[in-house]
Every structure is written in structure tokens, then in C-alpha cells.
Amino acid sequence: MTTAPLRAARPDGLELAVGVGSPLVGDAADGGSLSALRDRVRRFRAVVEEAGR
């Protein structure tokens, strides 16, 4: 499995880089639930945004 980072830039300037083998991606890279991935990302982003305040 590759560990090359996936980068996403948002209009609010928040950038997120995640390795494909990271716990955040979980089993989504192997055909797992994208809904579960979306939920993990939303929770992760909420923590990051709160920490940045």
C-alpha cells in the first residue's frame, strides 16, 4: 500500500495531507465504506479546526 499523501485545499485555507495507509483512511482504500471515511474526516476536521482557534 502506498503512503503518498493526499492533499486537499479548501476555500477557507485549511489543507489536509493524509497518508493512504493512515487510520483516517481505514479500509476505504481497499473498497471499504466511503460513508465511514466521510464521517471520520468530518470528525477529524472538527478537531483540527477547534485546535486552531
N, C-alpha and C positions, 0 to 999 in steps of 0.2 A: 504494500500500500504506500502511496506517495505521501510525503509530508509537506509538499509545496503549499505555501499559504494561499488562501483565498482572500482577496481583499474586496471590500465593499465600501464605497464612499457614498455618503448621504448628503442631501442638500444642507443639513444642519452642521456639516463639517465633521461628523463622527465617522471615523474609519475603524474598521474591524478586520483583523487578519487572523485567520484560524487555520491550523493545520488539518488536513483531511483525516488524519488519524487521531484527532483530538476527541476527548469525551463529549465536547459540544456537538460534533457531527454525529457521534454514536454510530448506529447501524445504517444511517441514511445513505452513506456512500456505497453500501452493499445492497441497496434496494429496499432498505427499511422504510419506515413511515416518515414521509415528509411533513406530515402534520405534527408529529412528535418533535422533529427537528425545528419546525417553526416555533413551537411552544418553548423549547429550550433556548432558542435565540432570543425570543421576546423576554424571557426571564433574565437571561444574561445581560441583555442591553439595558434592562431596567436597573440592574445592579450597577453596571458601569456608569450609567447616566447619573444615578444617585450619588455614587462615589465622587463624581466630577463636580458636584455642587459645592 
